[in-house]
Amino acid sequence: MNFIMKMSLVIVLTFLVVSCQSDITERQSQEAYKNGIEVLQQASGNQKAVTERALVHFSKAVTIDPANMEAALWKSQMEFKLGKFEDALLTANSAIERLVDESHRLLPKS
């Protein structure tokens, strides 16, 4: 195999690995987001404890995939409900900054 063919193969394999990792990351983030929503839907008892548990899931979702806007917005809301106003503002601002990026999936296609 000549050098150009080897390099082409390496590039294709690298692209495939990165592509698969992106899908896995997005799925893991969505799973953590769904877990946070489930915690809120099944809420009973101490609302602060429920909010803290949901925050853990939303934080994990955003850590795994910072482009998960839904999780970021819920994370900001949970922080606000817990009186963590500075954290809520930072989370919301960070989400807004990512939303400005033209490649974001929530922006309408022009």
N, C-alpha and C positions, 0 to 999 in steps of 0.2 A: 504494500500500500504506500503510495507516495505521500509526501508531506501535506499537500493541499487536501487530499482525501481524508487524512488523519485529522487535520484541523477542522474540516467540515463536520466530521463525525463528532468531535469534541464539542463543537458549537451546538449541534443539534441535541446532543445528550444533555448539555448544560441547560439549554432552553426547556427541554422536557422536565428536568428535575425542578427547575425554578417554577415552571407552570404548575406542576403537581403540588409543590409546597404551598403555592398561593391558594389553590383550591382547598387544601387541608386547613390552612390557616383561617380562611373565610368560614369554613364549616365549623371549626372549633369555636370561633368567635360567635357565630350564630347560635350554637348550642348553649354557650354561656349566657347569651342574651335571652334566649328562650327560658333558661332556668330562672333568670331574674324575674321575667314576666310571670312565670308559674308561682314563684314565691309570693308575688303581689296578689295574684288571683286567689291563692289558697290562704290568704292572710287571716289569721285569727289570733286573738290574744294581744300581746304587747306590740303596739304599732312601731315603737322604736326598734325593737328587735327584728321585726319583719323588714323594716326599711334598711337596717344594717345588713341583713342577709342578702337582700336584693342588691344593695350597693356592691357587695363582694362579687356577685355574678356580673353586674354591669361593668365593674372595674376590670375584671378578668377579660371580658369581651373586648373592651377598648385596648387593653394591653396587648392582646393577641393580634387584633386588627384595628389600628387607629382610624381606618376609613369607615368603621361601623358607626355611622352617624346616629342611628336609632339608639344604640347602646350608650353612646356619648351623651345624648340628650337625656336619657333616663338616668344615667349616672349623675349628671348635673342636678336633676330634679331630686334624687335621693339625698345628695349632699345638702341641697337647700333645705329639705325637710328635716335634716338632722342638725340644722343650724351651722353648717360648715359653709358659710356664705362665700368666703374667699375661694375655697376649693370649687364651689359650684360655678363661680364666675370664671375661674381659670379653665375649667372643663368646657364650659359653654363657649368661651372665646376660642379655645383650641379647635372645637368642632366647627365654629364659624370660619376660622382660617382655612381649614381643610375644605370646607364647602366652596370657598372662593376658587379653588383649584378647578380648572375647566374639565379635568378628566374625571371628576367625581361622579359616581353612578346616580346620585340623586338629582343632579342638575339636568334640566331639559336639554334635549339635543337640538342644536340650532341648524 
